[in-house]
Amino acid sequence: MNINHLFFADDNLLFYKANPLEWNRLIHLLEVYENASGQRLNKDKNSIYFSKNTNQEVKGIIVQIAEAKVAELIDQDTKAWNVQLIKDIFSEEEAASIQKIPISIYNSPDRIIWRGTNNGLFMIRSAYHMQNDIQQRNKGQSSCEKVKEQWGKLWSLAMPNTEILFMWKACNNNLPTKQNLFRKRIVEELDCPICLHEVESIEHDIWECESLRDVWGLCSMKVQKRSLQNQSFRELVFDLLEEMDDEILIEMVVMAWRLWKRRNEVVFQKEYTNPLIILNQTRQKLQDLRLLQSNTSVSTTRQVNCAEPMNQWKAPPNRHYEVNWDATIDQKKCTLWKMKKRTEGEGREL
């Protein structure tokens, strides 16, 4: 091959042996380059040249690989993969992967589909979410198992599901704070309805607002000493789930629920509840939960103690009678009685 000159300074010449395996390796290297650099190669401007002694059949196979479309790999008569053609063009591993792909029975034309959306059309927002999902998966299976364990501990707390559901929504930033409503263009202001000079976010509403300091300052010491430290509210709760016992967690959840209710009272009823009242309500709720848990434990213990095998029926002693009775009432209020007498194991109807 004689090379006279290159038209542009960024042109490249890549040499490889004329066989399908080398071609597939070259394509793989180019894909690695694209992924690493973030650039895409313009394949319409690429060209393939063969040396003069290259076999014509090999040329045809390589050109087929380079220009191959999905429809060309399908036998149009049987509507199945052309196995022999796939094996001729691709490596053994690639051919096996291709043959595992199911083929549509509707003979639809090839089209590009973006798997990040339901309609198959690309959207920047879907790419952002997909990237986040990939990053979460790259953190490893152990991280996912840890998150599941922490959610399980939250939902297993001995308290009503209302408070737990609230905490779950708060951790997932699903509460109607002004910050969230502003993103949905429902409100135009971001200020906290209580302190009036900070952005109302989940973290601010439940943890950081100046109006909360007196309330959190009167609860358990372990909760008092916690601070967000550039954490999200979800990260704070996950740390508490990992470090605190159930009693302190229940106190924290009940307190957060009461503070959110007070926020709603300010927004919708223009009423502000004193921090001491919030604290008393929280303590009363915790006392009720302990009493309920205690009664539940006693009831369970009684059920376990009473769960003894029932004695089988025995005939009454001689000259003693056992009478079983039942009554039914029909629409006309007529009563039908049925009685049975058993003595010494024998049954006689009266």
Secondary structure, DSSP 8 states (H G I E B T S, - for coil): ------SSTT-------SSHHHHHHHHHHHHHHHHHH-----GGG------TT--HHHHHHHHHHHH--GGGGEETTTTEE-HHHHHHHS-HHHHHHHHTS---TT--------TTSTTS---HHHHHHHHHHHHHHHT-HHHHHHHHHHHHHHHTSSS-HHHHHHHHHHHTT-S--HHHHHHTTS-S--B-TTTSSSB--HHIIIII-GGGHHHHTTS-HHHHT---SS--HHHHHHHHHHHS-HHHHHHHHHHHHHHHHHHHHHHHH-----HHHHHHHHHHHHHHHHHHHHHHHHHHHHHHHH-----------TT--EEEEEEEE-TT--EEEEEEEEETTEEEE-
